Every structure is written in structure tokens, then in C-alpha cells.
């Protein structure tokens, strides 16, 4: 809360200012004194943000008070209020840097406007002072200096790590921040990292952080990771928290979209399992089990996703090690492709891109292997076997492709090439032939038949059946064809 010293030799005028401040519900703590000497004595021993003074006073007038007050506290905001006849005094006050002048008797609306302007300037000055101390805290050992200030903002901390360069405090207005957070202070450390302090806590802080990320993406087309932490109690604790949260924020490599994470949420386990999975990928590739190797590589990435405590450099190193091992097995175009992927891994700035690069390489090697004589036929025979044994279940191309370690698009191509029929059409034919058999040889109700051949919606089943056989299931059963 801001502090204001009201100075006037007339008690009724002092009380009038105190009344207006309270009546307008301004967040200002007021102290009133009689005359310039009393004010100067108070200013010498106590910090104030605003000096609200009359000009014509006995012993020490307002001009002398202002001059001495600004020597003591140069950042002080000064408001002069006096009768119209004292305008020359007011003009001299303005020449000393005073920006605010009000006439007696004070108009309440003018008083409110003046105070709102002053509060805005005081808030900005306060923010800049706090930012300077925070930067000293971050880049030097200034925890004691931080503990010596009266912190005016919220003490819950949010660390924003941007995927692309974004100077937050230069682009986000104070109005935007105030609309999202109470008691907010934003500090930009560099083009990728900003700190936000607020009085919001726990779930409220995380919810407001989510709203901020949504606002950033919608208005500025920028994504970020928001690391949320609890309140700090000292400069040393804040310094430690900032270092830890910035380290966590640098893991934006692992994320493909904006999200809020808690400072204590990341696992530190699984490193040994990740190393074993990498060795298993290398072994399978060496044995030319390319499909299984690709599947195991996906397991490796899933394990890395769970364990975000690793540095992006180590993850890249791991992927490069696997690919370099795989290069010993492949020849020709696949070896050249591996070289290109290795170069792209070095430049990759997101986990998702890294995963796509590796998956693309494994798919190409698998496709090359399947392009060899009879390789495609073997895979398609396996898929047909799955269809005949599992047509009653909710099976899909994506699911079967995962099981035979191929991409859905490539499996679809292979299936059509070998059978002359698209996967879904083949599956539909099998289901409908089984439905015909059940309708012809059993008294089972049509709804049950629908479920027994893999459909969950009887209306859809009847429509597909009629489109295929040009009669409804009931008509077919009655016809006994």
C-alpha cells in the first residue's frame, strides 16, 4: 500500500484530504501533520511515496518543504493544493518538477483523477525498483539486499520459458497482466525467460497461468512452459527457487505445446531403463528386426517423456548413438538417410521433432526391407489372420499397424497392393459374410448379430448390410438365400 503525507496548517483542510482518500477507497495510507517543519521531521525518519502539501504556511512554506523533501527522497510524488491567488507559488513549484496542482476547495473528481495518475506512476516506479533488486539477486549474491526491502507484490512465483524469443515485459501491457493476476510483477530475464510474481496460490495460480498461456498463444502466437511454485520467505530461498525453476523451464524441449507444470512434478527416475532400451533398439536393428526395433524406439521415447530431468543434449546424444549403431547394418540410400537424420537431430529444438525424425528413419528402413520379394506378402498375411480372428472386436488400421510395426499409411498401401482391396472394405466384407451366415443358420436376433460381427450401432449395421446386399438383414433372413 502507498503512503501519503498530508501537510497543511489548517486542520479542516487536512481532515478533508483524509476524508476524500477514504471516501474514494484509495489504497493509500495517510498521515497528516501541521506545517512544513513537522512534515520535514517526519520525512527524515519515515519513507513516504506521496507528499500532499499546501503552499502558504507559516515558518516553513510549501516551496521550502518541497525542496527539502526532494533532497531526502527524490522519487517522491508531490501534489500542491492551494487557493487560486497562490498560483505564482504553484508555478514555482512546477519548475521544481512538481506535476500535480489542485485548487482549494478541492473538486472530488479532480482529486480522484490526480491520485489515480499518481498511483500509476508510483506503481511503475515501485515495479522498476523491485525489478532492479531482483536482477541483482539473480546475477549476483544480493539476497541480503532483497531482504532489506518491503516487498510490495505477490510472493508466489511463476517461471515462463518461451519456445521462441519473446520479450514479455516489452509486449505485455500492465493492463493485460492485472486482468489475469492479483498483485502482479513481471520481470524479463532474457528473450526466452520471464518471471511473474503474484499473490495467487496453488490451484488458483496454476489456473491463472493457464489463462495467461492461452492469451499468449491467441494474441501473440507464442507458446511457453509455465513452472509454478509456492511462496518464498527470504531472498536466499527465492534465489534458489529461481535457479531451479529456470533449469526446469529449459526442458521446453520435451513439450510440443504450452502447459503449466509444478516445480516439484518432474520425475528423476528411469535413467537406467532408458539406457537399456537404447541397447535393445541397437540389438534388434543389428539382427535386422527392423519392425521390432522401431517399436522399441517408441518405447524409448515414451520413457524419456516420463523422465524430463534429462538435458536435451543427452537425449540428442542418445538418439545419435542409436542411429550411428544402426548405420553399421544398413547400406546405400538408408545409410545416406541416416546421415541426414543425424544432422537434423543436432539442430532439433523440440522433443516432438526429434521423435518424428527417428520414427521417419525407422519407417523408411522398414519400408525398404518390406519392398524386398515376399516381405510385403508376409505382413499382409499376418494382417488378414488378425482380421479373421478379431473381426468381432473394435479393430482399426492404426491398431494393427502398431502391432506389425509399420506406419498406417504404408500398411494401407501394402494391403491394397497385395489383396487388391482396401483394408476397411476387406474388414467390412468379412463382417458382413459372417453376419449372413448367422442370419441364415441361427435364430439370433438382428441386434445380437450386429454385435457379434463387430458393430455397436444397429442402425449403421443395417444400413451397411443393405448397401452391400441390396436388402435389409430381416429381408435376407426371410428370403433364406
Residue pairs with C-beta under 8 A, 6 or more apart in sequence:
1 27
1 28
1 29
2 27
2 28
2 29
2 49
2 50
2 119
2 122
3 28
3 29
3 30
3 31
3 46
3 47
3 48
3 49
3 50
4 21
4 28
4 29
4 30
4 31
4 48
4 49
4 50
4 51
4 52
5 30
5 31
5 32
5 33
5 39
5 42
5 43
5 48
5 50
5 51
5 52
6 14
6 17
6 18
6 30
6 31
6 32
6 33
6 52
6 53
7 14
7 32
7 33
7 35
7 36
7 38
7 39
7 51
7 52
7 53
7 54
7 57
7 62
7 65
8 14
8 17
8 32
8 34
8 53
8 54
8 57
9 34
9 35
9 54
9 57
9 58
10 54
11 34
13 54
13 104
14 32
14 33
14 34
15 32
16 105
16 106
17 30
17 32
17 52
17 81
17 106
18 30
18 32
20 106
20 108
20 111
20 112
21 28
21 30
21 115
23 108
24 108
24 111
24 112
24 115
26 112
26 115
26 119
27 119
28 50
28 115
28 119
31 42
31 48
33 39
33 42
35 57
35 58
35 59
35 60
36 53
36 57
36 59
36 60
36 61
36 62
36 64
36 65
37 59
37 60
39 51
39 53
39 65
39 69
40 60
40 65
40 68
40 69
40 72
42 48
43 51
43 68
43 69
43 72
43 73
44 72
47 73
48 73
48 76
49 76
49 77
49 122
50 76
50 77
50 78
50 79
50 118
50 122
51 65
51 66
51 69
51 76
51 77
51 78
51 79
52 79
52 81
53 62
53 65
53 66
53 78
53 79
53 80
53 81
54 62
54 80
54 81
54 82
55 61
55 62
55 63
55 80
55 82
55 86
55 89
55 90
55 93
56 62
56 82
56 83
56 86
56 89
57 65
61 89
62 80
62 82
62 89
62 93
63 89
63 92
63 93
63 96
66 78
66 80
66 93
66 96
66 98
67 96
69 76
69 78
70 76
70 78
70 96
70 97
75 125
77 99
77 100
77 118
77 121
77 122
78 93
78 97
78 98
78 99
78 100
79 98
79 100
79 101
79 102
79 114
79 118
80 89
80 90
80 93
80 98
80 100
80 101
80 102
81 101
81 102
81 103
81 104
81 106
82 89
82 90
82 101
82 103
82 104
83 103
83 104
84 103
90 101
93 101
94 101
100 114
100 117
100 118
102 110
102 111
102 114
123 174
124 174
126 152
127 185
129 149
130 149
130 151
130 152
130 153
130 185
131 185
131 187
133 142
133 145
133 146
133 149
134 146
134 187
134 195
135 187
135 189
136 142
136 145
136 146
137 143
137 145
137 146
137 235
137 238
137 239
137 242
138 189
138 239
138 242
142 235
143 234
143 235
143 236
143 238
143 239
144 235
145 235
146 235
146 238
146 239
147 234
147 235
152 183
153 183
153 184
153 185
153 197
153 198
153 199
154 181
154 182
154 183
154 184
154 185
154 197
154 198
154 199
154 200
155 197
155 199
155 231
155 232
155 233
156 197
156 198
156 199
156 200
156 201
156 205
156 228
156 229
156 230
156 231
157 195
157 196
157 197
157 228
157 229
157 231
157 232
157 238
157 241
157 242
157 245
158 195
158 196
158 197
158 198
158 205
158 209
158 226
158 227
158 228
158 229
159 193
159 194
159 195
159 196
159 226
159 227
159 229
159 242
159 245
159 246
159 248
159 249
160 168
160 193
160 194
160 195
160 196
160 224
160 225
160 226
160 249
161 192
161 193
161 224
161 225
161 227
161 246
161 249
161 250
161 252
162 168
162 191
162 192
162 193
162 194
162 222
162 223
162 224
162 252
163 222
163 223
163 224
163 252
163 349
163 350
164 222
164 223
165 191
165 192
166 191
166 192
166 216
166 220
166 222
166 224
167 188
167 191
168 186
168 188
168 194
169 186
169 187
169 188
169 194
170 188
171 220
172 186
176 215
177 184
177 186
177 196
178 184
180 208
180 211
180 212
180 215
181 196
181 198
181 200
181 208
181 212
182 198
182 199
182 200
183 197
183 198
183 199
184 196
184 197
184 198
185 196
185 197
185 198
186 194
186 195
186 196
186 197
187 194
187 195
187 196
187 197
188 194
189 195
189 246
193 246
193 249
195 242
196 212
198 205
198 208
200 208
201 230
201 231
202 230
205 228
206 228
206 260
206 262
209 226
209 228
209 260
210 226
210 260
212 226
213 223
213 224
213 226
213 258
213 259
213 260
214 258
216 222
216 223
216 224
216 258
217 223
217 258
223 257
223 258
224 252
224 258
225 248
225 249
225 251
225 252
225 255
225 258
225 259
225 260
225 261
226 258
226 259
226 260
226 261
227 245
227 248
227 249
227 261
227 262
227 263
228 260
228 261
228 262
228 263
229 241
229 245
229 262
229 263
230 263
232 238
232 241
241 263
244 263
245 263
248 261
248 263
248 266
250 312
251 266
251 308
251 312
252 350
253 312
253 315
253 349
253 350
253 351
254 304
254 305
254 308
254 312
254 351
255 350
255 351
256 350
256 351
256 352
266 308
266 309
267 306
267 307
267 308
267 309
268 307
268 309
269 307
270 303
270 306
270 307
271 307
271 310
273 303
274 300
274 303
274 304
274 307
274 310
274 318
277 296
277 299
277 300
277 303
278 300
278 318
278 321
278 322
280 296
281 293
281 296
281 297
281 300
281 322
282 322
282 325
282 326
284 290
284 292
284 293
284 296
285 293
285 325
285 326
285 329
286 325
286 328
286 329
288 329
288 369
290 362
290 365
290 366
290 369
290 405
291 366
291 404
291 405
291 406
292 405
293 326
293 362
294 359
294 362
294 363
294 366
294 405
295 402
295 405
297 322
297 358
297 359
297 362
298 359
300 318
300 322
301 351
301 355
301 358
304 310
304 315
304 318
304 351
305 351
312 351
315 351
315 354
316 345
316 346
316 348
316 354
319 345
319 354
319 357
319 358
320 342
320 345
320 346
322 358
323 338
323 341
323 342
323 345
323 358
323 361
324 342
326 338
326 361
326 365
327 335
327 338
327 339
330 338
330 365
333 368
334 364
334 365
334 368
337 361
337 364
338 361
341 357
341 358
341 360
341 361
344 357
345 354
345 357
345 358
348 354
348 357
363 406
363 407
363 410
366 405
366 406
366 410
367 410
369 375
370 376
370 379
370 406
370 410
370 414
376 414
376 417
376 418
377 418
379 404
379 406
379 411
379 414
380 414
380 415
380 418
380 419
382 404
383 400
383 404
383 411
383 415
383 423
384 419
384 426
386 395
386 400
386 403
387 395
387 400
387 426
387 427
387 430
388 430
391 427
391 430
391 431
391 434
391 453
391 454
392 452
392 453
392 454
393 454
394 454
394 456
395 427
395 454
397 408
397 411
397 412
397 423
397 424
398 408
400 411
401 407
401 408
401 410
401 411
404 411
406 414
411 423
412 422
412 423
415 421
415 422
415 423
415 426
416 422
416 423
419 426
421 429
428 464
428 468
429 468
431 453
431 454
431 455
432 453
432 464
432 465
432 468
432 469
434 452
434 453
435 449
435 450
435 452
435 453
435 461
435 465
435 473
436 469
436 476
438 444
438 449
438 452
438 453
439 446
439 449
439 473
439 476
439 477
440 476
440 477
440 480
440 481
444 452
446 458
446 462
446 473
446 474
446 477
447 458
449 473
450 456
450 457
450 458
450 461
450 462
453 461
455 461
455 464
461 473
462 472
462 473
465 472
465 473
465 476
466 472
466 473
469 476
471 479
